[in-house]
């Protein structure tokens, strides 16, 4: 049948009203009773138009903010208006009075389009409570509600160590425990360091634009207390075309710098400009603005910054630079008193009086522990002396703990995620072990400094599960038949004779059977990839991702037909909740199900940010 639809459109929603006016039968058989019943609908719609919310207010509805927390206030209108047509009230008062600013920026035609916008930038609310924001223009009203909280006057914690396992799902933890500790007669032979953190809960990761999430907006929620959209850092995503001109949300790094004398440290085995570490300081609609993110790091100046990504610090005149200008941020940091280190040897021999440290150990993301320490293949040939995440964590604690006012340290194990995307679970699990050993270092620090809050969580999950074992000793060449499930699974035969917490050999004869629930076309080999990280799919001549045939002739390889769009080359994030665990003063506020944005309040309350007198 033919369908005509009439709709009313706003920035947030579209209402579709369908009207059947014809069928595919012959005209002589039209159902005139149906026609008569619905014929007046178009005329009713014209006479009595349906309006959805005509304007958009940022921060969005149900936003939670700290007293004196900074943010940008923006109202977007769906038509060209004049300022005198607008009335904006917050709890019945003029919005400028409540937000403490008279610097109204009115844009008649935003980005040259026939829509207007109003801004107040870098504002705050000074009293706790519930706030109703109403924006009226002509006959249209938009309303949102905010909650503003005040932190305690007395701090619970002096120090905060926040660990983020990027993409870390429950199966990553389970697999890391089996590989690291072993299992015997139904019980694990030991626990991970994170297993014994006494406080636990679940974290939801949804975005403002989708139920799914990426590392940018999820870490941004932890670091600002505000939700946002996929690929965004420290901003609400508005309709602005300029990536840097979206409503800002004050980040953890900025709060620490503005409100306290505490030291700030950021550690990652990814590029430091990558989404998770960048979220500590950054404001951009697009996480790919890595050259600009370096400038944002320089504005905040964390006392310790360790990771990869030196290509974005170097001016474009230097070979390998990814900057588009001639700014040399390495020199700028050095001129501001930072000690620069570029490999593990330099990191482990810094002067004991170092209090500002910049470590850049790779032009891109650092390499994972499996390739660096165990396989010793050509993956790390270009940068053979990279530090472990454990070494970076310990060094950061040594430097930051010199400050009698305390510190905040954010540590990311990024390579859990970066190995999970290409379905490379052995690399993902060994990097999970390295995160856990970093947590153990923090726990030992907390034994001597009990005023330290430790939080361990992820930003989003991957669809990964352990279903049993793969046993090479089973007869036949069909690898599917070598997969043991239920009672046929038995136990894997990994060993850790040197007691370093890692299996001595990842390629044992009876291995874990680990599979992902979403994937492109690829060849499942049932074996670890020892020479290079896994590349499951490559583009064909049509620009579609198809199974990478370099794995086709490995004995027993099985073609798995993908379930993802052919535009996807790797596995994608899942929407599952994340486990969060914690110990120390302030951790008692973590309980049950929480949104990722709720954790910012836990951090602020533990440090009593509103009670600090700088």
Buried (B, 14 or more C-beta within 10 A) or exposed (E): EEEEEBEBEBBBEEEEBEEBBEEEEEEEEEEEEEEEEEEEBBEEBEEEEEEBBBBBBBBBEEBBBBBBBBBBBBBBBBEEBEEEEBEBBBBEEEBBEBBEBEEBEEBEEBEEEEBBBBBBBEBBBEEBEEBEBBBBBEEBBBBBEBEBBBBBEEBBBBBBBBBBBBBBBBBBBBBBBBBBBBBEEEEBEEEBBBBEBEBBBBBBBBBBBEEBBBBBBBBBBBBBBBBBBBBBBBBBBBBBEEBBBBBBBBBBBBBBBBBBEBBBBBBBBBBBBBBBBBBBBBBBBBBBBBBBBBBBBBEBBBBBBBBBBBBBBBBBEBEEBBBEEEBBBBEBBBEEEBBBBBBBEBBEEBEEEBBBBBBBBBBBBBBBBBBBBBBEBEBBEEBEEBBBBBBBBBBBBBBBBEBEEBBBBBBBBBBBBBBBBBBBBBBBBBBBBBBBBBBBBBBEBBEEBEBBBBBBBBBBBBBBBBBBBBBBEBEEEEBEEBBBEEEEBEBBBBEBEEEEBBBEBBBBEBBBBBBBEBBBBBBBBBBBBEEEBBBBBBEEEEEBBBBBEEBEEBEBBEEBEBEBEBEBBBBBBBBBBBBBBBBBBBBEBBEEEBBBBBBBBBBBBBBBBBEBEE
